[in-house]
Amino acid sequence: MDARLQKRVQRYGWDKAAAHYERYWQNQLEPAQTALLDMAQLKRGERVLDVACGTGLVTLRAARDIGPEGEVVGTDISEEMIAVAGSIAGACRTGNVSFVRMDAEALDLASSSFDAALCALGLMYAPDPEHAVAEMHRVTKSGGRAVCAVWGERHMCGWASIFPIVDACVQSEVCPMFFRIGTGDALRLAFSSAGFKDISLRRLQTTLLYADATEACAAAFVGGPVALAYSRFSDAVKAMAHDDYLRSIEPYRVGNGYAIPGEFVVVAGYK
Ligand SMILES: C[S@@+](CC[C@H](N)C(=O)[O-])C[C@H]1O[C@@H](n2cnc3c(N)ncnc32)[C@H](O)[C@@H]1O
């Protein structure tokens, strides 16, 4: 799939996922987001960038960490994600954040202008994640840092068959290189190629918990990166894809629910 098409699939897919995202993913992604913020060690008064910010789950926690004298800018390729993030920030009267639609690979931001650049669970969707890390390096001030979290190795993520199942229905690939940047040392290498120093890496094992099959399917199909393809399936194709996915996660069924293993990789580096 060419890069422009991949970006469109992600942009409009996440537009569709935006209203469902927090319900299905907030708790499941919390361990990776907490590790990322822990490694970022944000300080009061700092200027922070949150790339691929989604609904602002990390952005708003960063805003609390840096206090009213600091500033956080959240960027995301999806207009709807930005809209949801803006309304949540407005509702909780967080004055030190702003959100703007922007591609992670082309940050329309001044060089050396942020103390810290963060990206939680966004790099897997960029056609060229190394370029996105290089952009984060460019906008980070000398002495500042970047921290990125991604999903880990495919064989460690029990839900991984969602991609081939959807790909088979659309005869295309919705997210072709999803697991590449979390495999082996790829993310650490992206950081060192971008110019970051003192790089550290953490791998976290996690478990995605779903109360039942309906919730497991909704999280996989409605609330994430395959949402655009899925929205175009007929009811029959939806039912077939659900059956395939449930068969693939059957090893992780616990009673009516599911406890699906997963892995996150979190990398931090200094400029
Ligand atoms: C799994 S969500 C993560 C959102 C948020 N960082 C969090 O931790 O909850 C992935 C986000 O990446 C965004 N995204 C995908 N491709 C992108 C790109 N090329 N540039 C910027 N954002 C992108 C999506 O729109 C979506 O909001």
The ligand as an SDF file (V2000), in Angstrom:
LIG
                    3D

 27 29  0  0  0  0  0  0  0  0999 V2000
   -3.9820    4.0350   19.4200 C   0  0  0  0  0  0  0  0  0  0  0  0
   -4.3030    5.7190   19.1350 S   0  0  0  0  0  0  0  0  0  0  0  0
   -3.2660    6.4480   20.3980 C   0  0  0  0  0  0  0  0  0  0  0  0
   -3.7980    7.7810   20.8840 C   0  0  0  0  0  0  0  0  0  0  0  0
   -3.1280    8.3480   22.1420 C   0  0  0  0  0  0  0  0  0  0  0  0
   -1.7370    8.6550   21.9160 N   0  0  0  0  0  0  0  0  0  0  0  0
   -3.2910    7.4370   23.3230 C   0  0  0  0  0  0  0  0  0  0  0  0
   -2.2780    7.0120   23.8990 O   0  0  0  0  0  0  0  0  0  0  0  0
   -4.4460    7.1660   23.6920 O   0  0  0  0  0  0  0  0  0  0  0  0
   -3.4070    6.0500   17.6660 C   0  0  0  0  0  0  0  0  0  0  0  0
   -3.5300    7.4740   17.1420 C   0  0  0  0  0  0  0  0  0  0  0  0
   -2.5500    7.6700   16.1040 O   0  0  0  0  0  0  0  0  0  0  0  0
   -3.1160    8.5780   15.1820 C   0  0  0  0  0  0  0  0  0  0  0  0
   -2.3470    8.5040   13.9280 N   0  0  0  0  0  0  0  0  0  0  0  0
   -2.3200    7.4940   13.0300 C   0  0  0  0  0  0  0  0  0  0  0  0
   -1.4770    7.8060   12.0200 N   0  0  0  0  0  0  0  0  0  0  0  0
   -0.9650    9.0350   12.2920 C   0  0  0  0  0  0  0  0  0  0  0  0
   -0.0360    9.9080   11.6400 C   0  0  0  0  0  0  0  0  0  0  0  0
    0.5540    9.5820   10.4740 N   0  0  0  0  0  0  0  0  0  0  0  0
    0.2290   11.1030   12.2060 N   0  0  0  0  0  0  0  0  0  0  0  0
   -0.3620   11.4710   13.3700 C   0  0  0  0  0  0  0  0  0  0  0  0
   -1.2480   10.6890   14.0390 N   0  0  0  0  0  0  0  0  0  0  0  0
   -1.5340    9.4860   13.5090 C   0  0  0  0  0  0  0  0  0  0  0  0
   -4.5480    8.1250   15.0800 C   0  0  0  0  0  0  0  0  0  0  0  0
   -5.3840    9.0900   14.5090 O   0  0  0  0  0  0  0  0  0  0  0  0
   -4.8850    7.8010   16.5440 C   0  0  0  0  0  0  0  0  0  0  0  0
   -5.4460    8.9040   17.1930 O   0  0  0  0  0  0  0  0  0  0  0  0
  1  2  1  0
  2  3  1  0
  2 10  1  0
  3  4  1  0
  4  5  1  0
  5  6  1  0
  5  7  1  0
  7  8  2  0
  7  9  1  0
 10 11  1  0
 11 12  1  0
 11 26  1  0
 12 13  1  0
 13 14  1  0
 13 24  1  0
 14 15  1  0
 14 23  1  0
 15 16  2  0
 16 17  1  0
 17 18  1  0
 17 23  2  0
 18 19  1  0
 18 20  2  0
 20 21  1  0
 21 22  2  0
 22 23  1  0
 24 25  1  0
 24 26  1  0
 26 27  1  0
M  CHG  2   2   1   9  -1
M  END
$$$$
